[in-house]
Amino acid sequence: MTKKSPTFQNILRLTACTFLILTGCSEPAIQKLEGAAQGTTYHISYWSESPLDDDAIKAGVEAEFASIDQQLSNYRPDSIIEIFNNTEHTESQDVGSEIVYLVKTAQSVYQASHACYDLTIKPLFDLWGFSGETPTVPDEASIASALKQVGMDKVEIVDDSHLRKKQADLKLDLSSISQGYSVERISVVLAQQGVSHYLVEIGGELKTNGHKPGGEPWRIALERPLPEERILHKVLMMPKGAPAAVMTSGSYRHYFDADGQRYSHTLDARTGRPITHHLVSVTVFHSDPTIADAWSTALQCLGQQDGMAAANAQNIAAFFIEQQGQALIESRSEPMNRLYPALMPEL
């Protein structure tokens, strides 16, 4: 091997120095924001090749969370959605374009899931006690009565900002779609501030764009879907060339036991009862977090067999995990294998 001349080494040093000056003299650092919102926690990681105003980004994120809460929260009586729920008449109501968009998105998933997914399920959710601290098994008459209030066909989209109840006591619960929507809204805030590389996570639901400063992809973990365990099951290598959202629904964390039987918090809007199949987790991958959030709930409701058929028919990339005894059985939809072939390498 020939030793480089001092002149060539100086040229290399000058070139390296020039590169560092042009790129800020060092590799950009990942900035982090975290806090509490929407009854859970959020974590945001971001960076950019260009200078950023971190204070403005933080203020923008906090303002956006406050705006979303005022619009969509089912836990504050002055939110737009709760005013709609508590106004019992069948006249048109102004709810804003955001809620109309969510209802329109949910209606398409409702139809494609054969009414298993339904935003009007709130009376059933309350009846089973999943809105409070003490879930209980209701009697048949109470379930039948609550089912009379359920059905996405009972709400009409009047225009881009108005909804109308066809049944005055209809109520909407946006929790199965609003977290994904919130992830998208926060992502938009980052983009508006010039951020093109980020990971936004709210309550385990997330979206990534770009990559880490060194060119490595964002990596996230899927938890093993068993109630007694909190260990790593899969590592996801997120695509670097396009935005991607990951939304997971499962029956392994939120449930209650009564008289020797386990009841999942995932309710089938068609029966008014918790699901009874063996699908314990479904993860949906999509460029739009709102769509991914709704579909993860819908597929969890449908179960592996019907869910797989729906995912393939609707071009939804989905990863299913069923529990059979002590074994966890994995399966993937056709769009999952086609669109994200390298997303989930084996551990």
C-alpha positions in Angstrom: 0.0 0.0 0.0 1.4 3.4 -1.0 1.6 6.2 1.6 -0.4 9.2 0.7 1.5 12.4 0.1 1.2 15.3 2.6 -0.4 17.4 -0.2 -3.1 14.8 -0.8 -3.8 14.4 2.9 -4.2 18.2 3.2 -6.7 18.1 0.4 -8.7 15.4 2.2 -8.7 17.4 5.4 -9.8 20.5 3.6 -12.6 18.6 1.8 -13.8 17.1 5.1 -13.7 20.4 6.8 -15.7 22.1 4.0 -18.3 19.2 4.2 -18.7 19.7 8.0 -19.1 23.5 7.6 -21.7 23.0 4.9 -23.6 20.4 7.0 -23.4 22.3 10.3 -20.0 21.0 11.4 -21.5 17.9 13.0 -24.2 15.3 12.5 -27.6 16.8 13.4 -28.9 15.7 16.8 -32.3 14.1 17.3 -34.6 16.4 19.3 -37.3 14.9 21.5 -40.6 16.1 22.9 -42.8 14.1 25.3 -45.7 14.6 27.6 -49.2 13.6 28.5 -52.2 14.1 26.2 -55.5 12.4 25.4 -55.4 10.2 28.5 -52.0 8.7 27.5 -48.5 9.8 26.7 -46.8 11.0 23.5 -43.2 10.9 22.3 -41.8 12.8 19.3 -38.4 12.5 17.8 -37.3 14.8 15.0 -34.3 16.3 13.2 -33.5 18.3 10.1 -30.6 19.1 7.9 -31.5 22.8 8.3 -31.8 24.9 11.5 -35.1 24.5 13.3 -37.0 26.7 15.9 -37.4 24.1 18.6 -39.5 26.4 20.8 -41.9 27.1 18.0 -42.2 23.4 17.3 -43.0 22.6 20.9 -45.5 25.5 21.1 -47.1 24.3 17.9 -47.4 20.7 19.1 -49.0 21.8 22.4 -51.4 24.1 20.7 -52.5 21.3 18.3 -53.1 18.8 21.1 -55.3 21.5 22.9 -57.2 22.0 19.6 -57.8 18.3 19.1 -58.9 17.8 22.6 -61.5 20.6 22.3 -62.9 19.0 19.2 -62.8 15.3 19.8 -62.6 14.5 23.5 -65.5 12.3 24.8 -64.3 13.2 28.4 -65.0 17.0 28.4 -68.6 18.2 28.1 -67.6 21.3 26.2 -65.9 19.5 23.3 -67.6 19.7 19.9 -68.3 16.0 19.8 -69.9 15.9 23.2 -72.1 18.9 22.4 -73.2 16.9 19.4 -73.8 13.8 21.5 -75.8 15.7 24.1 -77.9 17.6 21.7 -80.8 15.3 21.2 -82.6 16.4 18.0 -82.5 15.4 14.3 -81.7 18.8 12.9 -78.4 19.6 11.2 -75.5 20.5 13.5 -72.2 22.3 12.8 -69.4 20.1 14.0 -66.6 21.3 11.8 -64.8 19.8 8.9 -62.5 17.6 11.1 -65.3 15.6 12.6 -67.1 15.3 9.3 -63.9 13.9 7.8 -63.6 11.3 10.6 -67.2 10.2 10.2 -66.8 9.9 6.4 -63.7 7.8 6.8 -65.4 5.7 9.5 -68.4 5.1 7.3 -66.3 3.6 4.5 -64.7 1.2 7.0 -68.1 0.5 8.5 -69.4 -0.7 5.2 -66.2 -2.6 4.2 -66.2 -4.4 7.6 -69.9 -5.4 7.3 -70.9 -3.1 10.2 -68.4 -4.7 12.7 -66.7 -1.3 13.0 -69.0 1.5 14.2 -68.5 4.9 15.8 -72.0 4.8 17.3 -71.0 2.0 19.7 -70.7 4.4 22.6 -74.0 3.3 24.4 -72.7 -0.3 24.3 -69.2 0.7 25.5 -70.8 2.6 28.4 -73.2 -0.3 29.2 -70.4 -2.8 29.5 -68.6 -0.4 31.8 -65.5 0.1 29.7 -65.9 3.9 30.0 -65.6 3.6 33.8 -63.7 1.7 36.5 -65.9 -1.3 37.0 -66.8 -3.3 33.9 -69.8 -5.6 34.3 -71.7 -8.1 32.2 -75.1 -6.6 31.3 -78.3 -8.6 30.9 -79.8 -9.4 27.5 -82.6 -6.8 27.7 -80.0 -4.0 28.3 -77.9 -5.1 25.4 -80.9 -5.2 23.1 -82.0 -1.8 24.2 -78.5 -0.3 23.7 -78.3 -1.9 20.2 -81.3 0.2 19.1 -79.1 3.3 19.4 -76.3 1.8 17.3 -75.7 2.1 13.6 -73.6 4.4 11.3 -76.7 4.5 9.1 -78.3 6.7 11.8 -75.9 9.6 11.1 -76.0 11.7 8.0 -73.3 13.9 6.5 -75.1 17.0 5.4 -72.0 18.8 4.0 -68.4 19.4 4.7 -69.0 20.7 8.2 -72.5 19.5 9.3 -73.9 16.2 10.6 -77.5 15.2 11.3 -78.7 12.6 13.6 -81.5 10.4 12.1 -82.1 9.2 15.7 -82.1 11.9 18.4 -80.3 9.9 21.1 -77.4 8.8 18.8 -73.9 9.2 20.2 -70.5 9.0 18.6 -67.3 7.7 20.2 -64.3 8.8 18.1 -61.6 7.0 20.2 -61.1 4.2 17.7 -60.0 6.7 15.0 -59.0 10.0 16.8 -55.6 8.8 18.0 -54.5 8.0 14.5 -55.9 11.4 13.4 -54.0 13.1 16.2 -50.8 11.5 15.0 -51.4 12.9 11.5 -52.3 16.4 12.9 -49.0 16.5 14.9 -47.1 15.3 11.9 -48.5 18.1 9.9 -47.3 20.6 12.5 -43.8 19.2 12.2 -43.9 19.4 8.4 -45.1 23.0 8.6 -42.1 23.8 10.7 -39.7 22.4 8.1 -39.2 18.9 9.7 -38.9 16.1 7.2 -37.4 13.4 9.5 -39.6 12.4 12.5 -41.2 9.8 14.6 -44.5 10.7 16.2 -46.0 8.3 18.8 -49.2 8.8 20.8 -50.3 5.9 23.1 -48.4 3.4 21.0 -49.8 4.6 17.7 -47.2 6.2 15.4 -46.0 7.6 12.1 -42.5 8.0 10.7 -41.1 10.0 7.9 -37.5 10.0 6.6 -34.8 8.4 8.6 -32.3 8.9 11.5 -29.4 11.4 11.0 -26.9 8.7 10.0 -29.2 7.4 7.3 -30.5 4.4 9.4 -34.2 3.8 9.3 -36.4 4.5 12.3 -36.9 1.3 14.3 -39.9 0.5 16.4 -40.9 -2.5 18.4 -44.1 -4.6 18.6 -44.9 -6.0 22.0 -45.6 -9.7 22.5 -49.4 -9.8 22.7 -49.9 -11.7 26.0 -51.4 -10.1 29.1 -48.8 -11.4 31.5 -45.8 -10.3 29.4 -44.2 -7.0 28.3 -41.5 -8.2 26.1 -40.3 -7.5 22.5 -42.0 -9.6 19.8 -40.9 -7.9 16.5 -38.7 -5.1 15.4 -40.0 -3.0 12.5 -37.6 -1.3 10.1 -39.6 1.6 8.8 -39.3 2.7 5.2 -37.1 5.7 4.6 -38.5 6.9 1.3 -42.1 7.6 2.3 -44.3 8.3 5.4 -45.7 5.2 7.1 -48.1 4.8 10.0 -48.3 1.8 12.3 -51.5 1.2 14.3 -52.1 -1.8 16.6 -55.3 -3.1 18.1 -55.4 -6.0 20.5 -57.5 -7.8 23.1 -54.6 -8.8 25.4 -54.4 -5.6 27.6 -57.9 -4.3 28.1 -60.3 -6.9 29.4 -62.1 -8.1 32.5 -62.9 -11.6 33.9 -66.3 -12.6 35.3 -67.6 -16.0 36.3 -64.6 -17.7 34.8 -64.9 -16.0 31.4 -62.7 -13.3 29.9 -64.4 -10.3 28.1 -62.4 -8.2 25.7 -63.0 -4.4 25.5 -63.3 -4.8 21.7 -67.0 -4.9 21.0 -68.8 -6.2 17.9 -71.3 -3.5 17.0 -73.5 -6.1 15.3 -74.0 -8.3 18.4 -73.4 -5.7 21.2 -71.0 -8.1 22.8 -67.2 -8.5 23.1 -65.4 -10.5 20.4 -64.9 -14.2 21.2 -62.4 -15.2 18.5 -58.7 -15.9 19.1 -57.2 -12.9 17.3 -55.2 -11.2 20.0 -53.5 -8.5 17.9 -53.6 -6.9 14.5 -51.2 -4.2 13.2 -52.0 -2.1 10.2 -49.5 -0.2 8.0 -50.6 2.7 5.9 -49.4 6.1 4.8 -52.4 7.7 6.5 -52.6 7.2 10.3 -56.3 7.9 10.4 -57.2 5.1 8.0 -54.7 2.8 9.7 -56.3 3.4 13.1 -59.8 2.7 12.0 -58.8 -0.4 10.1 -56.8 -1.9 13.0 -59.9 -1.7 15.1 -62.1 -3.1 12.3 -59.8 -6.1 11.6 -59.5 -6.8 15.4 -63.3 -6.9 15.5 -63.6 -9.2 12.5 -61.1 -11.8 13.6 -58.3 -13.4 11.5 -60.3 -15.1 8.8 -62.9 -12.4 8.0 -60.3 -9.7 8.8 -57.8 -11.3 6.3 -60.5 -11.3 3.6 -61.3 -7.7 4.3 -57.7 -6.6 4.3 -57.0 -8.3 1.0 -60.1 -6.9 -0.6 -59.4 -3.3 0.6 -55.7 -3.4 -0.1 -54.8 -3.0 3.6 -51.4 -4.1 4.8 -52.0 -6.0 8.0 -50.1 -8.3 10.4 -52.3 -10.7 12.4 -51.4 -12.7 15.6 -53.8 -15.4 16.9 -53.4 -17.3 20.1 -53.9 -21.0 20.0 -53.2 -22.5 23.4 -49.7 -21.2 24.2 -48.7 -20.7 20.6 -48.9 -17.4 18.7 -49.8 -17.9 15.1 -48.7 -15.1 12.7 -50.2 -14.2 9.3 -49.9 -11.3 6.9 -52.3 -9.9 4.3 -51.3 -10.0 0.6 -50.8 -6.2 0.6 -48.5 -6.5 3.6 -46.2 -8.9 1.7 -46.4 -6.8 -1.4 -46.0 -3.3 0.0 -43.7 -3.9 3.0 -41.7 -7.0 2.2 -38.7 -5.9 4.3 -40.5 -4.1 7.1 -40.5 -6.9 9.7 -37.3 -9.1 9.5 -37.2 -12.0 11.9 -35.5 -11.4 15.3 
